[in-house]
Amino acid sequence: MAFPTSVNDQITDSVTQANTKVLGDAPSVALGNLYQATAQALANAAHNATTSQSQTNVTAQAATTMGVTTLYAIDTASTGVATSDILNS
């Protein structure tokens, strides 16, 4: 029984029990928040890694396309120069 006050003992007991429940729930709520934050951070890291890999693949494809285009252009240009030399000689 709580110490005597001007408030009904049943009220003080219920408030004490409610506060005890809040204190008892605090560790599990804190751990749940930690798990949620960790899961979100890991999901963001995985998403960022996937996006980075995709962008790297696009860049590599563009570089390969430009390299092949350059090789074909050099071949065409050298053929054009050789043809011009033959026709002008």
ZIRA-V55953 format. One record per helix or strand of 2 or more residues. SS is the DSSP state (h for helix, s for strand). FROM is the first residue (numbers start at 0). TO is the last residue. If there is no record, write none. Layout:
ss=SS from=FROM to=TO
ss=SS from=FROM to=TO
This chain:
ss=h from=8 to=87
